[in-house]
Amino acid sequence: MDKSIRRNKICVIGQPRCDFAFSSTRTSFIAYGFEESSLEMTILKKLLESEGIQPIEAGGCLTPGQSAFCAKICSKIITSQFCIVLLNNDKKNKQEIPNANVNMEYGLMLGFNKYVIPFQRAEQKLPFNVAGLDTLKYTNTDLEKKASNAIIEAIRATVQEDVPTDTNDQQLQMFLLGRNMLFAYLDTEGEQNIYKLGEPVGFTLLHDFTGDQYIFFGKFTTLRPELVIWRLQKFNEILNGRRSILPSRVTSGITTLELAQLAEQLFKTLRILIVVTSKDDKSQVEAGLVNQSIDYPVEVLCINDVLAEIQSVTP
């Protein structure tokens, strides 16, 4: 299975491109008939949560002011690591009828090329249009065992590499150490003020081993390339705005000439490092920056670049 990150660019119901990233969350969307599957849902939720996967169901989502189909179903299927579908028939007037909503959601999963675990009770029959697809038949006594094995295999098959986000993550620390960088402790007023320059547009603050050069680091793997460029433009405006008032602050006595000179040196040497999702996003951001007036060095990496560097410095 392809483990690279991709985004949904075409909305299936004709809305503007949603840009949700496929398999971008540690969740599993479960399609099921609300009235017929209480025991199954109890077992599946327990198994998923024990493996660190959050179970998602359309009935459990509240989305005021949003398209219910998009927010409760489609986007959840797209972003799920993998999906589960319970193809149990509804019982009406002593007849078994396939659940239309469940089968529609199953069709979306297949259309999006998701990894899907389909289940159905052993005594029931599949609708003709999915009868040829592998489906796990189960009874109340063997469901937990079959589901546990299937979920473990689904996690193994769909695990997706991502750039670490936690500053305590050893992988991220290894990446930064390989570049002679450390996270700023922000234990001084000066560093706090520097950090606040980038905070509104999503940057955190790094410095080199000497502590004299600062690097603004942005992990923008959930943003479209045009939004990344917009953030860089705004950040450039913020930096230049603060830089432009240094002389007047000295003149008015708000700061000293020595502090203003230190600040100017910081602006001259600071760098910007950002991480985007894919090589294609990286190329689009770099191409977009050619036509922008960004006054500070910007380096763009994709997730694969970061992982390659981590591997290169790992003993």
Summary of the structure (lengths in Angstrom):
residues: 315
radius of gyration: 25.3
end to end distance: 28.7
largest distance: 88.1
contacts: 894
relative contact order: 0.10
helix: 45%
strand: 17%
